[in-house]
Amino acid sequence: MKILVAGAAGFIGSNFVRHIMAKRPSVEVVVLDLLTYAGNLDNLADLIDDPRLTFLHADICDRAAVTAASAGVDAIVNFAAESHVDRSIMDAGPFVRTNVGGTQVLLDVVVEQRIPRFLQISTDEVYGSLPSTGQFTEATPLAPNSPYSASKAAADLLVRAYVHTHRAPAVILRSSNAYGPYQFPEKLIPLMIMNAFEGRPLPVYGDGLHVRDWIHVLDFCEGVLTVLEKGVDGEVYNLGGGAEVPNLQIVRRIIELAGASESLIRHVPDRPGHDRRYAMDYSKIQRELGWTPQRKLEGALVDTVQWYRENQDWLDRVRSGAYREYYDRQYGERLAAGRRSS
């Protein structure tokens, strides 16, 4: 089997490439990545010399590059996306371009080259926000509340349209919040780990009681492999970790594991339109395809903190000037406002 993995130098994509190459020794992988700020070949350093892996530096919006990269592949898995809500609030343009336009290019190539499988990696955020009870199912109406989630919902609708109109052999996988090794440190868990190690303020939006359903990246990757191999064309599958926890509770546990002080917590002004709660019903994929999460949040979070402790060199390399500029822009004024109100 030969697969094209778009966005494979990012967090989940690189973990998936590592996972599938270990689980399926005969697989060949074509990695296509533009290497934007969150894409880093360091994430694939242990695989880059493997003869089963080919790396192509290209944009999924570049039809000629995608067409060439897709020659002879049996499947395309699309992880490539602008994925950070805060950045989408600053500027939605790159999200529409990559997440919508790039998905269209990939779908066109799938149809033109008659590639047998296309797997779109989506998110629980397309469903919007939940009240204090209930879970998202695959039948929950799409109701995105951020430019990021709107762009992912638009991409999902394109996939649906291509299945209906062009009989594209496509499947959608929507997952809850992932965490684990190689996650870019703008997201909650690695950001808090990094700042706790360094004794820097831990910026927590609002009251910190926004609830997320956490899934370890290796459970996520096994879900992707399961849907890639067993999923039914035109279907949507939800992934969840079965671990609904308020952000503030996650932050406090990271502080304990890092040996830091709760005095580092800074409640900062909330971001606009912040969804209050996500929770995924993953009974469909469990019932129909046999997938279920294997890792409990407590043990996996311990392992995640330890991974970042042992890979400080990687963390230092990915925190480029562009990352620091974003951090100052995103949290500088909020942290100052938090200090003034305390």
N, C-alpha and C positions, 0 to 999 in steps of 0.2 A: 504493500500500500504506500502511496505517495500523497502527502498532503501539503497544502499551502497554508501556513499559519500567518495571518496578517496581524501586525502589532505584537509580534512574539518577543520583542526585546523589552516589553513592559512587564509589569508585576505578574499578572495572572498568565499572560501569554508565555512568558519565559518558564514559569512553573509548569505550565501544561506541556511545553516542548520537552522539558526534562522528564516529566511524568510519562508521556506516551513513548518516548524513546527507551525508557527503562522497562515499561510494561509490554511493549511490542517491539522486540529486537529487530524485526525485519522492516520496520517502517522507515521511509525516507521523508525528511521534512525540509520544505523550502520556507525559510523565514523571510518575510517581507516586512520591512519596518523603515519608517522615515527618520527614526532616531531624533524625535523632538525631545523636549526637556525631560519627559518621563520615560523615554525609551533609551536603554543603555546596554551596549554590548557586554558590559561587565556582568550583566544578569545571565549571560550565556557563556561566560568565560570557560567553564568546565566542559562545554560541548562544542565549542567553535571549531576544533580540529577534528571532530568526528566526521568520517567520510559520508555518513548518512545525512548530514546537515549541510544545506546550502544557504548562505545569507545573501540577500539582495537589498541594497539600500534604495528604497523607492517609496513613493507615495501611492496610497490606494486610490487617490483621485486621478492618477496618471494611467489612462486606459491602455496605452501601449505597453507600459511597464507591467501592469497586471496581466495583460494578455500573454506576454512573453513568460512571465513567472508561472503562469497556470498551465503551461504546456505539459500534457501528460499526467496531470495530477488527478487523483481519485476523489478529492474533497478539498473544500476551502473552509477554514474556521476563521471567523472574523472577530478578533479581539481589538482591532485597531479602532481607537476612539479617543476623542477628548473627553475626559471623564470626571473632572472636578467641578462640583457645583459652584464653589466660590469663584473659580475662574470664568465660568459661564455667565455669572452675574456681571463680572467686569466687562466681558466682551463675548457675545454669543456667536459672532461671525465664524470663528474657527470650528465651533461645535456643529453648526449647520453644514459647513463645507465638508468636514471629515465624516461626521456621523451619518449625515444624510446623503451627500453627494458621493462620498466614498463607498457607501453601501450600495448605491445605485450602480456604480462602476463594477463592483464585484458581482452583483446579480446579472448584469448584462453579459459579463464574461462567462458566468456559469451557464447561461442560456445559450450563448453563441457557441461555446466549446462543448456543450453537453456534458458538463462535469456532474458526476453522479450524486454529489452531496454538498450542500451549503449549510453551514451552521452559524447562525447569527447569535452572538453573545450580547444579551440585553441585561436589564436591571429591574429590580423591584420598584424603582422610583417612577417607572412609567405609570404605575397604578395610583400615584398620589399619596395621600396621607390617611392613616387609619385612626378611628376613635380608640378608646381604651380597650375595646374588645374586638374580636374577629380577626381573620387572616385574609390575605390576598389569595385568590384562586386564579387559575388560568382564564376563568370566565369573568373576572373582575373588569369592569370597564376601564379603559385607559383615561387617566386624569392627571397628566404631569403638571407639576407646579414650579419647575425651574427651567431655564433655557436648556440646561443639560438634559434633563429628563424628557423635555419636549422633543429634543433632537433624536433621542433614542426611541421615543414612541413613534416619531415620523419614520425612522428607519425600520421599525417593526412593521409598520403599515405598508411600507414598500415591499418588504419580504412577503407579506400576506398577498399583496396585489400581484406580485410576480408568480407566486404559487397558483393563484386563481387564473391569471391571464396567460402566462407562459408555461404553466405546468413545471415551474422551477422546483427541483427536488430540495426544498429548503425547510429548515426547522429552526425554531426560536427557543433559546434557553434564557430564562430570566432568573437572576440570582439575588440573594440578599447580600449584605456587606461582607466582603472577604477581608481576611487578614492573614499575615504570615510573612515568611522571608521574602526579601527583594521588593517590598512595597515602598513606593516613592514617599518620602517623608513630608508630604503635604497633607496626607490623610490622617485621620484621628489617631489611630494606634501607634504608627511609627513616629508621628510628630510628638506625641506625649512621651514615648520611650526616649527619644532623642533629647528632648528638653529636660526630662527627669534626670538622665545621666549627667547632663551638663549643669544642673542646678538653675536652669532658666525657667521663666514663668510658663505655666501651662494654661493657655487660653481656652476657656470653656464657654461656648455660646450660651447666652441666656442663663436659665436656671440649671442647665445640664441634664434635664430630665427627658430629653428626646430619646426615644427607644429605637434601637436597631436590632435586627436579627443577625447574629454573627455566624459566619461559616469559615472554617479554616480553608486556606487556598488548596490544600491537597484533596479535601473532600470536594471542593469546587471542580478541580481538575478531573477527578474520577467521574463526576457528574457529566462533564463535557465529553469524556471518552465514552461513557455509557450512551449518551444521546447521539454522538457521532456514529456509533456502531449499531444502535438498536432503535433510534428514534424514527417516528413515522412522518413522512413528508407532510408538510402543512400544519403540523402540530406545534403547540407551545408547551413547554415544560418549566415548572417552577423548581428552583433549588432553594433550600433553606437549611440553616444550621440548628434550628430548634433551640436557639439561645437568645431570647429577648432580654436585653439588658439596657438600662439607661446609660447614656454616655458618661455621666458623672461617676457611676459605679465602676465603669471600665477604667477611668482615669485614676480613681483611688486605688484600684488593684495594681495598676502599673506603678504607681508611686511606691507601694509596698514592695513589689518585686525589684524595683530599681534601687531601693534603699534610700529614697528621697523623702521630702517632707511635704505634707498637705498644704503647708503655707505657700507653696509654689502655685497653687490653683488660683487663677484669676478669672472670675466671671466677667465676660466681655459682652458688649451689645450684640444681640442676636443678628444673624444674617436675614435678609429679606425673604419672606415666603418659606421659612424653614419648616419642613414636614415634621410632624410631631412623632409619628410612630409608623414603623414598618414591621410586618410579620408575614411570613410565607407559609402557605399550606403546600407541602411538597408530597402529598399523598398520591398524586397522579403518577409521578415518576417512580415512586416507591412501589406502587401497585402494578404498573404496566411494564416497567423496565428493570425493577429490582434494585434501584439505587437507594441508599440511605446514608446520612452522615455518620462517620465513624469516630470523630474526634470531639471530645467535650471541651467546652470553652476554657475551663479552669486550667487543665493540663496543657492545652495547646497554647494558651496565653503565656504560661510559664516558659514553654519552649521558644515562643516568639521573642520574648524579652531576652532570653539567653542568646538567641541567634544574633540579634542586634548588638548585644554586648561583645560577642566574639567576632563580629564583622564590622568593626569601627572603620577600617580602611575603606570598605565599600561605601559606607555611609558618608565618609568625608569626600569621596570622589563624586558621588551623585549630587551633593549639595553645592552646585555650581553657583557662579555669580547670578545667573538667572533665577535660581531658586531663592537665593537670599534677597534679591530685589522683590520677588513676589511676597516673601514672608513679611518683609518690612511694610509693604504696601497693604497687605491683607490684615495684619495684626498690630502694626505699630500704633495707629490711632485708637484701635479698640483697647489695647492694653493700657494706653494712657488714660482713656476714659474710665476703664475699670479702676485704676488707681485713684482717680479723682472722686469716684463715687464711694470708695471704701472708707 
